[in-house]
Amino acid sequence: MKKVSTVSTKQSRNISQPTLTIGLDLGDRNSWYCVLDEAGQIQLEQRVRTHAKALQDVFGTMPHSRIALEIGTHSPWISRLLGELGHEVIVANARKVRLIGESRKKDDRLDAQTLARLARIDPELLYPVKHRSAQAQADLMMIRARAGLVRSRTSLVNTARGLAKSYGERLRGCNVRNLDPEKAEGLSPELQRALEPLLATIEELSERILEYNDRIAALAQSRYPQVELLKQIKGVGTLIALTFLLTLEDPHRFRKSRDVGGYLGLQPGRRNSGESEPQLHISKEGDPYLRTLLVQGAQHILGPFGIDCDLRRWGLKLAERGGRSGKKRAIVATARKLAVLLHHLWVSGEVYEPLHNCKRNTLAIAA
C-alpha cells in the first residue's frame, strides 16, 4: 500500500480518539479515506486497495467509527464488510450531493474529505441509501443476468434485420423469441451464409433465457411465497413480482404505500414557486429495471388483453383527457398506481378484488 500522507502508516492502527468520522471514496482498484476527529481536524488521509483483506486490515483495527462512502458498484459488499466490523456505515447518494457530484475540483482525496465532513455535521445531508442484504442481492443477480441476455438478443435481432433490409430483403416473423436459422430460408444464398451464425446465436440466447425463466420460477416458489400475492393482478407475472420483492426487500421501510411510487422514480417532480406550478417529468430515480417492468405491466393492463379492473378503468379515463401524449402519461401513471397496489397487497396480504372501488361505489349508491 503506497503511503501518500505525512502521517506514518502505523498511526492508522493506533488511533485512540473517542469519536471518529471517516470518509471513504471508493475506486475500482484503490480507494481514499480521510479520518476526522471530534473537532473536525484531519488525522489521517491515505489510499487503500479496494480489496476485502486490505479494507479489513485498515478498518478492523480502528475504534468503532462513522464511515461515509458513495453508492457505487463496490458499495454493497464494502458497506456490509464495514458493518460487520462494528462501524456505523452511511452510504451516500452522491447524485443528490452537489458538493461531490458538481465539484469543480474533482479529486478522490477531496471527495473523501467532503464525505467525512458532511457525515460529521449531519448524515441526512448525504441522503443515505440502504443496500439490500447479501441473499437478496444474490437472488436478484439471476434476474439481472437474464436481463443482460435479453438486451443482447434484442441487439443481435436488430442487427440481423438491419443487414437484411440493407440488402433489399426481410426476415420472416417479428417475434424475437422465435427468430432462428429457419427464418432465413427465404433469403438469398449469400445473405443466408452471412446471417446463419448470427441467427444460431440468437436461438441459443433464447434457450438460455428460457433456462433463466425456469430458475426464477423455482426460486420464487421455494423462497418467496409472497410472489403469489402480487401475481393476483393480471399483468403481473413471476418476473415482475419477484423483482419487486427483491428490489424493495423490506416492505415496512415505507411509511405509506404511496411512497413507493416516488422511490421508484415514477412520480412527477415538483418546483412550486409562488403561483408557478410547472408540470415536470417523472424523476426516474431508483431502480431503472424495475421501473421498466412496471411500465410493461401497465401496458398490458391498458392494452387489448387487459381484464376489466379499477386500475384499467382509471388509466383509460386518464388517457382520454390527456391530449396527444395522454396514452404515454396514462401508462406511467398506471405503473405508479401498480407499484402502490403491489406494496399494499404485500403488506396486507389481502385477496385482490379487480373491481373493488366499483363495488364500493355501487353499495354506497344503493345505501
Sine and cosine of phi, psi and omega as CSV:
sin_phi,cos_phi,sin_psi,cos_psi,sin_omega,cos_omega
0.00,0.00,0.83,-0.55,-0.07,-1.00
-0.98,0.20,0.78,-0.62,0.00,-1.00
-1.00,0.09,0.78,-0.63,-0.05,-1.00
-0.81,-0.59,0.13,0.99,0.01,-1.00
-0.90,-0.44,0.17,-0.98,0.04,-1.00
-0.99,0.10,-0.07,1.00,0.00,-1.00
-1.00,-0.02,0.66,-0.75,-0.03,-1.00
-0.92,0.39,0.47,-0.88,-0.02,-1.00
-0.89,0.46,-0.55,0.83,-0.04,-1.00
-0.90,0.43,-0.38,0.93,-0.05,-1.00
-0.91,0.42,-0.49,0.87,-0.01,-1.00
-0.91,0.41,-0.33,0.94,-0.03,-1.00
-1.00,-0.08,-0.14,0.99,-0.10,-0.99
-0.79,-0.61,0.50,0.87,0.01,-1.00
-0.97,0.25,0.80,-0.60,-0.13,-0.99
-0.85,-0.52,0.25,0.97,0.02,-1.00
-0.90,0.44,0.59,-0.81,-0.05,-1.00
-0.92,0.40,-0.57,0.82,-0.02,-1.00
-0.70,-0.71,0.86,-0.51,0.01,-1.00
-0.87,-0.49,0.55,-0.84,0.12,-0.99
-0.84,-0.54,0.76,-0.65,-0.11,-0.99
-0.83,-0.56,0.75,-0.67,0.15,-0.99
-0.97,-0.24,0.76,-0.65,-0.07,-1.00
-0.82,-0.58,0.94,-0.33,0.03,-1.00
-1.00,-0.08,0.92,-0.40,-0.14,-0.99
-0.99,0.11,0.69,-0.73,0.13,-0.99
-0.83,-0.56,0.20,-0.98,-0.06,-1.00
-0.93,0.37,-0.63,0.78,0.00,-1.00
-0.95,-0.32,-0.68,0.74,-0.02,-1.00
-0.77,-0.63,0.49,-0.87,0.03,-1.00
-0.78,-0.62,0.47,-0.88,0.04,-1.00
-0.97,-0.26,0.61,-0.79,0.15,-0.99
-0.73,-0.69,0.53,-0.85,-0.02,-1.00
-0.78,-0.63,0.79,-0.61,-0.04,-1.00
-0.95,-0.30,0.82,-0.57,0.05,-1.00
-0.93,-0.38,0.58,-0.82,0.10,-0.99
-1.00,0.00,-0.13,-0.99,-0.05,-1.00
-0.89,0.46,-0.48,0.88,-0.01,-1.00
-1.00,0.07,-0.02,1.00,-0.01,-1.00
1.00,0.07,0.20,0.98,0.02,-1.00
-1.00,0.08,0.64,-0.77,0.01,-1.00
-0.95,0.30,0.85,-0.52,0.04,-1.00
-0.99,-0.11,-0.49,0.87,-0.07,-1.00
-0.30,-0.96,0.69,-0.72,0.15,-0.99
-0.75,-0.66,0.81,-0.59,-0.10,-1.00
-0.37,-0.93,0.36,-0.93,0.05,-1.00
-0.99,-0.17,0.56,-0.83,0.02,-1.00
-0.65,-0.76,0.55,-0.84,0.04,-1.00
-0.92,0.39,0.66,-0.75,0.05,-1.00
-0.99,0.16,0.95,0.30,-0.06,-1.00
-0.59,-0.81,0.59,-0.81,-0.12,-0.99
-0.84,0.54,-0.71,0.70,-0.05,-1.00
-0.92,0.40,-0.67,0.74,0.00,-1.00
-0.90,0.44,-0.67,0.74,0.02,-1.00
-0.92,0.39,-0.61,0.79,0.02,-1.00
-0.92,0.38,-0.61,0.79,0.03,-1.00
-0.90,0.44,-0.62,0.79,-0.05,-1.00
-0.98,0.19,-0.81,0.59,-0.14,-0.99
-1.00,0.03,-0.25,0.97,0.04,-1.00
-0.95,0.31,-0.38,0.93,-0.01,-1.00
-1.00,-0.10,-0.10,1.00,0.00,-1.00
-1.00,0.09,0.45,-0.90,0.13,-0.99
-0.90,0.43,0.38,-0.92,-0.01,-1.00
-0.84,0.54,0.84,-0.55,-0.14,-0.99
-0.73,-0.68,0.14,-0.99,0.14,-0.99
-1.00,-0.08,0.85,-0.52,-0.05,-1.00
-0.87,-0.49,0.81,-0.58,0.03,-1.00
-0.94,-0.35,0.73,-0.68,0.05,-1.00
-0.64,-0.77,0.40,-0.92,0.00,-1.00
-0.98,0.19,0.50,-0.87,0.11,-0.99
-0.94,0.34,0.62,-0.78,-0.02,-1.00
-0.01,-1.00,-0.21,-0.98,-0.05,-1.00
-0.87,0.49,-0.66,0.75,-0.09,-1.00
-1.00,-0.02,-0.16,0.99,-0.12,-0.99
-0.91,0.42,-0.53,0.85,0.00,-1.00
-0.88,0.48,-0.78,0.62,-0.07,-1.00
-0.97,0.26,-0.52,0.85,0.02,-1.00
-0.94,0.34,-0.63,0.78,0.02,-1.00
-0.90,0.43,-0.62,0.79,0.06,-1.00
-0.92,0.40,-0.65,0.76,0.01,-1.00
-0.88,0.47,-0.73,0.68,-0.01,-1.00
-0.92,0.40,-0.58,0.81,0.05,-1.00
-0.90,0.43,-0.62,0.79,0.04,-1.00
-0.92,0.40,-0.43,0.90,0.05,-1.00
-0.99,0.16,-0.04,1.00,0.07,-1.00
0.99,-0.15,0.08,1.00,-0.02,-1.00
-1.00,0.09,0.43,-0.90,0.17,-0.98
-1.00,0.09,0.90,-0.44,-0.13,-0.99
-0.95,-0.31,0.76,-0.65,0.07,-1.00
-0.87,-0.50,0.87,-0.49,0.04,-1.00
-0.99,-0.12,0.91,-0.41,-0.12,-0.99
-1.00,0.01,0.65,-0.76,0.12,-0.99
-1.00,0.04,1.00,-0.06,-0.14,-0.99
-0.90,0.43,-0.39,0.92,0.02,-1.00
-0.88,0.47,-0.43,0.90,-0.03,-1.00
-0.98,-0.18,0.01,1.00,0.00,-1.00
-0.95,-0.32,0.98,-0.18,-0.09,-1.00
-0.91,0.41,-0.50,0.87,0.01,-1.00
-0.87,0.49,-0.41,0.91,0.01,-1.00
-0.98,-0.21,-0.81,0.59,-0.11,-0.99
-0.92,0.39,-0.54,0.84,-0.07,-1.00
-0.91,-0.43,0.35,0.93,0.00,-1.00
-0.93,0.37,0.68,-0.73,0.01,-1.00
-0.99,0.15,-0.25,0.97,0.07,-1.00
-0.93,-0.38,0.96,0.28,-0.06,-1.00
-0.98,0.20,0.92,-0.39,-0.06,-1.00
-0.44,-0.90,0.65,-0.76,-0.06,-1.00
-0.87,0.50,-0.66,0.75,-0.01,-1.00
-0.91,0.41,-0.69,0.72,0.01,-1.00
-0.93,0.36,-0.58,0.82,0.05,-1.00
-0.90,0.44,-0.63,0.78,0.05,-1.00
-0.90,0.45,-0.64,0.77,0.06,-1.00
-0.88,0.47,-0.72,0.69,-0.02,-1.00
-0.88,0.47,-0.69,0.72,0.03,-1.00
-0.86,0.51,-0.70,0.72,-0.03,-1.00
-0.91,0.42,-0.68,0.73,-0.05,-1.00
-0.93,0.36,-0.64,0.77,0.04,-1.00
-0.92,0.40,-0.66,0.75,0.02,-1.00
-0.91,0.41,-0.53,0.85,0.01,-1.00
-0.95,0.32,-0.61,0.79,-0.04,-1.00
-0.97,0.23,-0.83,0.56,-0.05,-1.00
-0.31,-0.95,0.92,-0.39,-0.02,-1.00
-0.86,0.51,-0.45,0.90,-0.02,-1.00
-0.91,0.42,-0.34,0.94,0.05,-1.00
-0.91,0.41,-0.30,0.95,-0.02,-1.00
-1.00,-0.07,0.01,1.00,-0.04,-1.00
0.74,0.67,0.92,0.39,-0.14,-0.99
-0.83,0.55,0.61,-0.79,0.03,-1.00
-0.92,-0.39,0.67,-0.74,0.03,-1.00
-0.98,-0.20,0.87,-0.50,0.04,-1.00
-0.99,0.15,0.48,-0.88,0.06,-1.00
-0.97,0.26,0.23,-0.97,-0.02,-1.00
-0.95,0.32,0.23,-0.97,0.00,-1.00
-0.89,0.45,-0.62,0.78,0.00,-1.00
-0.91,0.42,-0.71,0.70,0.01,-1.00
-0.90,0.44,-0.62,0.78,0.03,-1.00
-0.90,0.43,-0.65,0.76,0.01,-1.00
-0.91,0.43,-0.67,0.75,0.02,-1.00
-0.93,0.37,-0.60,0.80,0.00,-1.00
-0.94,0.34,-0.43,0.90,0.01,-1.00
-0.89,0.46,-0.51,0.86,0.05,-1.00
-0.90,0.44,-0.64,0.77,0.03,-1.00
-0.94,0.35,-0.64,0.77,0.02,-1.00
-0.91,0.42,-0.64,0.77,0.01,-1.00
-0.90,0.44,-0.66,0.75,0.06,-1.00
-0.88,0.47,-0.67,0.74,0.02,-1.00
-0.88,0.48,-0.59,0.81,0.05,-1.00
-0.90,0.44,-0.64,0.76,0.05,-1.00
-0.91,0.40,-0.63,0.78,0.02,-1.00
-0.89,0.45,-0.67,0.74,0.04,-1.00
-0.90,0.44,-0.66,0.75,0.01,-1.00
-0.90,0.44,-0.67,0.74,0.01,-1.00
-0.89,0.45,-0.68,0.73,0.02,-1.00
-0.87,0.48,-0.68,0.73,0.01,-1.00
-0.89,0.46,-0.68,0.74,-0.01,-1.00
-0.93,0.36,-0.61,0.79,0.05,-1.00
-0.89,0.46,-0.69,0.72,0.03,-1.00
-0.89,0.46,-0.60,0.80,0.04,-1.00
-0.90,0.44,-0.73,0.68,-0.01,-1.00
-0.88,0.47,-0.69,0.72,-0.02,-1.00
-0.93,0.37,-0.62,0.78,0.02,-1.00
-0.90,0.43,-0.66,0.75,0.03,-1.00
-0.90,0.44,-0.65,0.76,0.01,-1.00
-0.91,0.42,-0.68,0.73,0.00,-1.00
-0.91,0.42,-0.61,0.79,0.00,-1.00
-0.92,0.40,-0.30,0.95,0.03,-1.00
-0.99,-0.16,0.11,0.99,0.03,-1.00
0.99,0.15,0.31,0.95,0.00,-1.00
-0.76,-0.65,0.14,-0.99,-0.04,-1.00
-0.68,-0.73,0.58,-0.82,0.11,-0.99
-0.98,0.20,0.66,-0.75,0.02,-1.00
-0.97,0.25,0.60,-0.80,0.04,-1.00
1.00,0.06,0.52,-0.85,-0.02,-1.00
-0.86,-0.51,0.00,1.00,-0.02,-1.00
-1.00,0.00,0.89,-0.46,-0.05,-1.00
-0.91,0.42,-0.40,0.92,-0.03,-1.00
-0.95,0.33,-0.39,0.92,-0.07,-1.00
-0.92,-0.39,0.29,0.96,-0.01,-1.00
-0.99,0.14,0.93,-0.37,-0.05,-1.00
-0.66,-0.75,0.07,-1.00,-0.03,-1.00
-0.83,0.55,-0.43,0.90,0.01,-1.00
-0.90,0.43,-0.45,0.89,-0.01,-1.00
-0.94,0.35,-0.24,0.97,-0.03,-1.00
-1.00,-0.09,0.11,0.99,-0.07,-1.00
-0.90,0.43,-0.49,0.87,-0.02,-1.00
-1.00,0.06,0.01,1.00,-0.02,-1.00
-1.00,0.07,0.23,-0.97,0.03,-1.00
-0.91,0.42,0.44,-0.90,-0.07,-1.00
-0.84,0.55,-0.66,0.75,-0.04,-1.00
-0.92,0.38,-0.57,0.82,0.03,-1.00
-0.96,0.29,-0.59,0.81,0.07,-1.00
-0.87,0.50,-0.70,0.72,0.01,-1.00
-0.88,0.47,-0.62,0.78,-0.03,-1.00
-0.95,0.32,-0.59,0.81,-0.12,-0.99
-1.00,-0.09,-0.20,0.98,-0.10,-1.00
-0.84,0.54,-0.77,0.64,0.04,-1.00
-0.89,0.45,-0.58,0.81,0.00,-1.00
-0.91,0.42,-0.71,0.71,0.00,-1.00
-0.93,0.37,-0.55,0.84,0.06,-1.00
-0.91,0.42,-0.61,0.79,0.05,-1.00
-0.91,0.41,-0.63,0.77,0.04,-1.00
-0.89,0.46,-0.67,0.74,0.03,-1.00
-0.89,0.46,-0.66,0.75,0.02,-1.00
-0.91,0.41,-0.64,0.77,0.05,-1.00
-0.88,0.47,-0.64,0.77,0.03,-1.00
-0.89,0.46,-0.61,0.79,0.04,-1.00
-0.92,0.40,-0.65,0.76,0.02,-1.00
-0.92,0.39,-0.59,0.81,0.02,-1.00
-0.91,0.42,-0.63,0.77,0.06,-1.00
-0.89,0.45,-0.60,0.80,0.07,-1.00
-0.88,0.47,-0.68,0.73,0.04,-1.00
-0.89,0.45,-0.62,0.78,0.03,-1.00
-0.85,0.52,-0.68,0.73,0.01,-1.00
-0.91,0.41,-0.66,0.75,0.01,-1.00
-0.91,0.42,-0.65,0.76,-0.01,-1.00
-0.92,0.40,-0.65,0.76,0.04,-1.00
-0.90,0.44,-0.66,0.75,0.02,-1.00
-0.91,0.40,-0.63,0.78,0.03,-1.00
-0.89,0.45,-0.70,0.71,0.00,-1.00
-0.90,0.45,-0.64,0.77,-0.04,-1.00
-0.94,0.33,-0.59,0.80,-0.09,-1.00
-1.00,0.07,-0.52,0.86,-0.17,-0.98
-0.85,-0.52,-0.35,0.94,-0.09,-1.00
-0.77,-0.63,0.98,0.19,0.01,-1.00
-0.90,0.43,-0.33,0.94,0.00,-1.00
-0.90,0.43,-0.29,0.96,0.01,-1.00
-0.84,0.54,-0.62,0.79,-0.02,-1.00
-0.90,0.43,-0.53,0.85,0.07,-1.00
-0.88,0.48,-0.70,0.72,-0.07,-1.00
-0.97,0.25,-0.48,0.88,-0.02,-1.00
-0.97,0.26,-0.03,1.00,0.10,-1.00
-0.88,0.47,-0.46,0.89,0.00,-1.00
-0.99,0.15,0.84,-0.53,0.03,-1.00
-0.93,0.36,0.83,-0.55,-0.12,-0.99
0.91,-0.41,-0.17,0.99,0.06,-1.00
-0.92,-0.39,0.93,-0.37,0.03,-1.00
-0.99,-0.17,-0.16,-0.99,-0.02,-1.00
-0.88,0.48,-0.64,0.77,-0.05,-1.00
-0.89,0.45,-0.75,0.66,-0.01,-1.00
-0.90,0.43,-0.71,0.70,-0.07,-1.00
-0.90,0.44,-0.72,0.69,-0.04,-1.00
-0.93,0.36,-0.63,0.78,0.05,-1.00
-0.89,0.46,-0.63,0.77,0.03,-1.00
-0.89,0.46,-0.72,0.70,-0.02,-1.00
-0.91,0.42,-0.70,0.72,-0.07,-1.00
-0.96,0.28,-0.53,0.85,-0.01,-1.00
-0.95,0.31,-0.69,0.72,0.01,-1.00
-0.99,0.14,-0.58,0.82,0.05,-1.00
0.89,0.46,-0.86,0.51,-0.04,-1.00
-0.92,-0.39,0.94,-0.35,-0.04,-1.00
-0.93,0.37,-0.37,0.93,-0.07,-1.00
-1.00,0.07,0.06,1.00,0.09,-1.00
-0.95,0.30,-0.26,0.97,0.02,-1.00
-0.96,-0.27,0.76,-0.64,0.00,-1.00
-0.93,0.37,-0.63,0.78,0.03,-1.00
-0.75,-0.66,0.47,-0.89,0.03,-1.00
-0.89,0.45,-0.47,0.88,-0.01,-1.00
-0.91,0.42,-0.39,0.92,0.00,-1.00
-0.93,0.38,-0.33,0.95,-0.05,-1.00
-0.92,0.40,-0.60,0.80,0.01,-1.00
-0.86,0.51,-0.69,0.73,0.04,-1.00
-0.93,0.36,-0.60,0.80,0.00,-1.00
-0.89,0.46,-0.56,0.83,-0.02,-1.00
-1.00,-0.03,0.11,0.99,0.07,-1.00
0.97,0.24,0.38,0.92,-0.03,-1.00
-0.98,-0.20,0.14,0.99,-0.02,-1.00
-0.96,-0.28,0.71,-0.70,0.01,-1.00
-0.88,0.47,0.57,-0.82,0.05,-1.00
-0.95,0.30,0.27,-0.96,0.01,-1.00
-0.81,-0.59,0.65,-0.76,0.08,-1.00
-0.55,-0.84,0.93,0.37,-0.04,-1.00
-1.00,0.07,0.80,-0.60,0.02,-1.00
-0.61,-0.79,0.94,-0.35,-0.05,-1.00
0.91,0.43,-0.82,-0.57,0.01,-1.00
-1.00,-0.09,0.01,1.00,-0.01,-1.00
-1.00,0.01,0.84,-0.55,0.05,-1.00
-0.73,-0.69,0.96,0.27,-0.04,-1.00
-0.92,0.40,0.54,-0.84,0.04,-1.00
-1.00,0.10,0.90,-0.44,-0.07,-1.00
-0.98,-0.22,0.27,-0.96,0.06,-1.00
-0.97,0.25,0.22,-0.97,0.07,-1.00
-0.91,0.42,0.42,-0.91,-0.13,-0.99
-0.96,0.28,-0.46,0.89,-0.05,-1.00
0.84,0.54,0.55,0.84,0.12,-0.99
-1.00,0.07,0.10,-1.00,0.04,-1.00
0.98,0.18,-0.31,-0.95,-0.11,-0.99
-0.98,0.21,0.90,-0.44,-0.05,-1.00
-0.94,0.34,-0.53,0.85,-0.04,-1.00
-0.94,0.34,-0.69,0.72,0.06,-1.00
-0.90,0.44,-0.61,0.79,0.04,-1.00
-0.88,0.47,-0.65,0.76,0.04,-1.00
-0.89,0.46,-0.68,0.73,0.00,-1.00
-0.90,0.43,-0.64,0.77,0.02,-1.00
-0.91,0.42,-0.61,0.80,0.06,-1.00
-0.91,0.42,-0.65,0.76,0.06,-1.00
-0.89,0.45,-0.65,0.76,0.07,-1.00
-0.89,0.46,-0.64,0.77,0.03,-1.00
-0.91,0.41,-0.61,0.80,0.05,-1.00
-0.89,0.46,-0.63,0.78,0.05,-1.00
-0.92,0.39,-0.68,0.73,-0.02,-1.00
-0.88,0.47,-0.63,0.77,-0.02,-1.00
-1.00,0.02,-0.15,0.99,-0.05,-1.00
-0.99,0.16,-0.06,-1.00,-0.07,-1.00
-0.92,0.40,-0.34,0.94,-0.03,-1.00
-0.98,-0.19,0.05,1.00,0.02,-1.00
-0.96,0.27,0.63,-0.77,0.00,-1.00
-0.99,0.15,0.32,-0.95,0.02,-1.00
-0.95,0.33,0.85,-0.53,0.02,-1.00
-0.41,-0.91,0.18,-0.98,0.00,-1.00
-0.86,0.51,-0.64,0.77,-0.04,-1.00
-0.91,0.42,-0.66,0.75,0.02,-1.00
-0.92,0.40,-0.71,0.70,0.00,-1.00
-0.87,0.49,-0.68,0.73,0.00,-1.00
-0.89,0.45,-0.70,0.72,-0.03,-1.00
-0.92,0.40,-0.67,0.74,0.01,-1.00
-0.92,0.39,-0.60,0.80,0.04,-1.00
-0.91,0.41,-0.62,0.78,0.04,-1.00
-0.92,0.39,-0.60,0.80,-0.01,-1.00
-0.92,0.39,-0.55,0.83,-0.04,-1.00
-0.91,0.41,-0.54,0.84,-0.06,-1.00
-0.96,-0.28,0.37,0.93,-0.08,-1.00
-0.99,-0.16,-0.05,1.00,-0.01,-1.00
0.98,0.20,-0.49,-0.87,-0.11,-0.99
-0.89,0.45,-0.69,0.72,-0.03,-1.00
-0.98,-0.20,0.41,0.91,-0.06,-1.00
-0.89,0.45,-0.60,0.80,-0.03,-1.00
-0.91,0.40,-0.65,0.76,0.01,-1.00
-0.90,0.43,-0.70,0.71,0.00,-1.00
-0.90,0.43,-0.59,0.80,0.01,-1.00
-0.91,0.41,-0.61,0.79,0.01,-1.00
-0.90,0.43,-0.71,0.70,0.00,-1.00
-0.91,0.42,-0.68,0.74,0.01,-1.00
-0.91,0.43,-0.61,0.79,0.05,-1.00
-0.92,0.39,-0.61,0.79,0.07,-1.00
-0.88,0.48,-0.65,0.76,0.04,-1.00
-0.90,0.43,-0.71,0.70,0.04,-1.00
-0.88,0.47,-0.61,0.79,0.01,-1.00
-0.90,0.45,-0.68,0.74,0.04,-1.00
-0.88,0.48,-0.67,0.74,0.01,-1.00
-0.90,0.43,-0.68,0.74,-0.01,-1.00
-0.91,0.41,-0.65,0.76,0.03,-1.00
-0.88,0.48,-0.68,0.73,0.01,-1.00
-0.91,0.42,-0.64,0.76,0.01,-1.00
-0.89,0.46,-0.70,0.71,0.03,-1.00
-0.90,0.44,-0.61,0.79,0.00,-1.00
-0.90,0.44,-0.70,0.71,-0.05,-1.00
-0.96,0.26,-0.69,0.72,-0.12,-0.99
-1.00,0.08,-0.49,0.87,-0.07,-1.00
0.95,0.32,0.35,0.94,-0.06,-1.00
-0.97,0.26,0.34,-0.94,0.15,-0.99
-0.99,0.15,0.77,-0.64,-0.08,-1.00
-0.98,0.22,0.77,-0.63,0.09,-1.00
-0.92,-0.38,0.93,-0.37,-0.07,-1.00
-0.85,0.53,-0.56,0.83,-0.06,-1.00
-0.90,-0.43,0.67,0.74,-0.04,-1.00
-0.88,0.48,-0.75,0.66,-0.02,-1.00
-0.91,0.42,-0.62,0.78,0.00,-1.00
-0.89,0.45,-0.69,0.72,0.01,-1.00
-0.91,0.41,-0.63,0.78,-0.02,-1.00
-0.91,0.41,-0.63,0.77,0.04,-1.00
-0.92,0.39,-0.61,0.79,0.00,-1.00
-0.90,0.43,-0.67,0.74,0.03,-1.00
-0.91,0.41,-0.59,0.81,0.00,-1.00
-0.92,0.40,-0.63,0.78,0.02,-1.00
-0.93,0.37,-0.65,0.76,-0.02,-1.00
-0.92,0.40,-0.55,0.83,0.01,-1.00
-0.95,0.30,0.00,0.00,0.00,0.00
